Amino acid sequence: MWRKRHWKIYDPLPKEMLKAEFKRKNMTYADLVAALGKIRIEEAEVNIHNKIARGGFAAMLLIQCLKAVGVKELRL
């Protein structure tokens, strides 16, 4: 029970972190897809949008996206 209830607090965190970084850098999903392409990660814009909108994506996607947009430091 404790775990389930507290999970809801952290569930939207990765999605919010990515969106905040996009806003800081004035990026769109198309810009993100282009940046991912530069580090040899091929994804369609609609797929990236859906994964981020859903919020329950893998940690690897979070790391790849942050690396692609040049994030060096992240505050929680």
BELWO-V618411 format. One line per field, one symbol per residue. burial: I if it has 16 or more other C-alpha atoms within 10 Angstrom, else O. A space follows every 50 residues. Layout:
BEGIN
burial: ???
END
This chain:
BEGIN
burial: OOOOOOOOOOOOOIIOOIIOIIOOOOOOIOOIIIIIOOOOOOOOIOOIIO OIOOOOIOOOOIOOIIOIIOOOOOOO
END
